[in-house]
């Protein structure tokens, strides 16, 4: 909640930020331990307070509680204003049935429970890091700056699923078919389009809808609804459309043409990872998953997490890049608490450290590299 207090410049609101911290597995706790002091510093210097509850999730939840999303973790998330998430999964739990594995049994239930329908993933490659991208520098002379808005609770991932035997000529044992159902409603498309419009208005006012309208009925509906929404509520935003196969190619050929990319769940899952790769390193990219409902501070409830995975190969070696986790905390301040200045301060501190040549191995381009903790110290010093 917020408490007003006086300053020389007038009345400001002192807030108590209550968050659930879910570090997860392998490098998850390492990068979370770096991000939290940076978050606490940014918050406290503005007169606010941060209260966080640390909970097990993913493989850690399975090992300690018998399931990837333990009941105490879910309760802590319900009591919080936002979730700061790490990464889950890894080889230790890959032999479990698919429905019990950390990714499927933790993240998808959290998205469903809190109705986290909008994934906002910034794709930013600062000019000093152009050499870290697999693209030729002449394709990205000024770096990359785009945002992918992905619908997160509909489509194939959440549609009805089944596997069943079917008759088959010439096969004595018959055949088997698997079915995944893609369903989208107008209301689902409208609400994610509104997020994309708001994002575009804060940037260059250009929105690219990515679909497969030459094949899929759901994509035909997407084109109709998005075009109507832009025409009636956002004529100041320019809309273009692109088939998903062409979009995958254009992200490599001319990423600079994109400002805000809007797409459905599965396409967004794939394209946002491609965007992360052309931006140099998954270790730099944050994401926000925003809910339908607001928290106690009047801002969207959300889950904030790095775009990368748990990186078991470097866990415990002080090699992981903590920037994505730090930048996810900045997104949390912006979207779930309305603390834009504090979010920008963290982002500027990250960029300042990178511009000074302080980089972990994944973004060092073969040059000198620092460890996870040293990278965090460099960011913290620039706050």
N, C-alpha and C positions, 0 to 999 in steps of 0.2 A: 504494500500500500504506500501512499505518498503522504508526506508531511511537509507543509509549507514552512519556510523560514526566511528571514530577511537578510538581504545583503545590501551593499551600497548601491547596486544597480537595480534593486527591486526585490520582488518575491520570486523565488525559485522553488521547485518541488524536490524534496529529498525523498528518494525512493528506497524501499527494501526489495532487492531483487532476489527472489527465491527460485533456485534452479535445481534440477536433478542432474547429477553428473554420472554418466555411464561410460567408463573408460573402455570396457571391452577386453580384447585379447591381443596378445603379442605386443606390437608397438603401441597399441591403444593407450595403456597406462603411461608409457614413457612420454608421449607427446601431450597427453592431458596434464601431466605433472608440470610441463613447461607452460602450457597455455593458462592454467588457473592463476598463477601469480601475476601474469600480464593482465588478465581480465580484472582481477581484484584491484590492481593498481589503477587502471583506467577508471574503474567505478568509484573507488574511494577518493580519488583526487577531485571528483565532482561533487563530493559530499553525500554520495549514496552508499548503501551497504549491500554486501552480497552474502547471502546465506545459501550454502549448497549441501546437498545430501548425496554422498557417493554410494553407488549401487552396482551390484554385479549384473552383467548382461552377456548374452552370447555364450561362448564356451565357458567363461568364468561362471556364468549362471548355471550351466549344466553341471560343471564340476562341483559346485558348492551347494546347489539347491535342487538339482535334478531336472531343471528345465531352463531353456535359453532366456525366457522372460519370467523370472520369479515373481511371485505375488508381492513381496515387499518392494521390489523395483517398480512394479506397475503402480503401487500405492504412492510411492514417492513421486512418481511422474504426475499422478493426479493432483497431488498437493502443491506442485510447483507451477511457476509461470512459464517455464520453458525447459527444454531438455538439451543439454550439451552432451553429444554422443561421440564416442571414439570410433572404433572399428571392431567388427566381430568376425569370427570364423577362422578356419585354418585347417591344416592337415590332421590335427589331433582328432577332429570331430567329423571327418569326411565319410567315415564308414557308418555313421548313423543313418537311419531312414531319412529320405529327403525332407519330410515334414518336420523332423526333429532337429535338423541342422541349424546352427546359429543364425545364419542369414534369414532363412525362411521363417524360423520359429521366434525370432525376436523383432526384426525390423518390420516385416509385413504386419504382424499384430499391432505394433505401435502405430503404424500409419493408419490402420483400420480403426483402432480404438479412439484415437484423437482426431480422426478425419483429416489427416494431413494431405490435402488434395493438390497442393501446389509446390513443386520443387523448383527452387530458384538457384541456378548454378552459374555464377560468374566465370567467364573464361577470359582470364587476363594474363598476357605475357608482356611484362614491362620491357621497354627497349633495352635495358642493360642485360636482359636474359635471352635476347634473340638467339644467341648461339646455342642455347639449350634445346631449342625446338628441332625436331627432325626435318622441318621444312627449310628450304634454302633461304638465306637471309634476304635475298632480293624479292622474295614473295611476301615478306613481313618486315619491311624496312622500319616501320614505326611500332612494331610489336603487334599485339592482338588485344582487342577489347570488345567482348560481346557477352551476352547473357542468354542462357538456355532456360526457358520456362517449360517445364514438363508436367503434364497432368499425371497425378501420382496414385489415384485410387480407383481408376477405371481400366477398361480395355482388357486385353488378354490375361494379364496377371491376376485379375480379380473376377473374371468371368467364370461361369460353370465349367467344370472339368470332369472328364470321365475316360475310362478305358474299358473296352468291351470286346468280346469275341464276335466275329462276323463270318458268315459262310464265304468260302473261297473255292472257286472251281479249280480242280487239279491239286488241291492240298488236302491230304487226308486229315490233318489236324486243324483245318480251318485257318482263319486269319485273325488278327487283332488290330483294332483301330483306337487311336487316342484322339480326344476332342478337347480343344481349348476354345472358349467362346469369347468373342470380342463384342462388347456392348458399350455404347455411349448414349447418354441422354442430352438433350438440348441444354438442360440446366447445368449439367456438368461442364459442358463446353463453354457456356456463358461465364461461369464463375472463374475458370482458369484464364479465359480471354481478358477478363477485367484485371487480373493480376498482371498479365502481359502488357496491357494498355498502360497501367500505372507505371510499370517498369520502363516502357518506351518513352513515356512523357518525361521521366527523370533523366533520359539520355538523349538520343538523337532522333527520336520519334519515328523510327522505322521498324516495322514488325514483319517478320517472315514466317508464314505458316508452312510447316513441313508436313506432308501427308502422302497418301497413295490413292488419290481420288480417281485415278484411271482404273483402279481394281476394286477398292474397298468401299462398301456402302457407308461405313462409319466415317470414312474420309470425305465422302460427298456431303454428309451432314456437317462435318467440321467446317468445310469451306463455306457452306451456306450460312451457318450460324456466326462464324467469325466475321465474315463480310458484312452481315447485317449489324453486328455489334459495333464494328468500326464505323459504319455509316451513320448509325443512330446516336452513338455516345462518344465517338472519338474521331471526328472528321479531320482533326489536326494530326492524326497518325497515319503514315503511309503504310499500306498493306501490300505485300507481294506473296506469291505462293510458289512452292517448289516441291517436286516429288522427292521422296526420301532418298532414293538412290542417287539422284543428282545432288542433293544436299550433302551426302557423304563425300562425293567427289569435290564439290565446291569448297568444303571445309579445308581441303588440302590445297586446292588450286588458288583460291582467292578468299581466305578467311576474313580479310578486311572488309568485305562487302556486307557482313552481317552485323546487325546491331542487337536486336532482340529476336531470338528464335522461339517460336511457339509450336509445341507438338504433343502428340498423345504419349501414353505411357511407355510402350515398348520402343518406339522410335526414339523417344527422349532418352531412354536408358542407354541405347547404343550410341547415339550422336553426342550425348554429353561426355561420354568416355573418350570418343574420338577427339572432341574439342579439348579435353584435358591433355591428351597426348600432344596435339599440335601446339599447345601452350607450354610445352617443355617438360613438365613433371606433375604427376598426380599429387606430389607432396606440397604443391603450391595452391591447389584449388579447393575452395570451401563450398558448402552448399547449405541451403535452408529449405526445410520442408514445412510449409505453413498450413495451419488448420483453418477450419471454417469459423470456429468460435474464438472470441477474444479472451485474454487472461484478465486478471484483476486490475491491471493497469490500463486496460482499454486497447491493447494492441494484440496482434494475432499470437495465439499459442503456436509454438513451433518446435521442431527438432532440428538441431544444427550439427553437422558432421563433416569431416573431411571427405573428399571425393575418392581417395585411394583406399586400399585395403589394409590388412593387418601385417603384411610384410614379414612373415615368419623367418625369412632368411637373414634378416638383420636385427631381429628382436633382441633386446638386452645388450646391444653393442654400442649404444650411444651414436648411432648413425642415421636414425630416421629424421626426416625433415619435419619440424613441428609447425611450419608456417600455415599449412592448411587447417590445422586444429585451431591455431591462433586466429586466423581469419574467419573461421566459423564462429568463434566467440564474438568477433566484431559484427558479423551478420545478426547474431542473436541480440546484441545491444540495439541494433538498428530496427529490426522488425518486431521483436517482442517487447521492447521497452521504450522505443522512440528516442533513444540516446544517440542521435546522429553524430554529434561532435565527438563523443567518446569512441564511436565506431571508426570514424575517420582518423582519430589519433592513433588507434592501433594499426590501421592500414598504412598510415604514413610511417609509423615506426618500423613495420616490416619492410616497406620499400626503402626506407633510409638505411637499414642494415644491409640490404642487398646492394644498393648503390655504393655502399662503402666497401664492397667486395667480400662481405662476410656471408658465406654460403655453405650449405651442407653438400655432400658429395653428389647428390642427384642434380644439383643446379650449378655445380662448380665448373662444368665443361672441361674437366681435366686439370683444372687449376687447384690451388690450395683449398682444402675443405675443413670445416669445423664440425664438431659433434652436435648432437641434439641439444644438450644443455647449454653449450656455448652460443648456439644460434638464439636460444631463448633469452640468454643474458644480454645479447646484443640488441634484441628487440626491446627488452625491458629498459635498457639504458637509454633508449631513444624516446621513451615516453616522458 
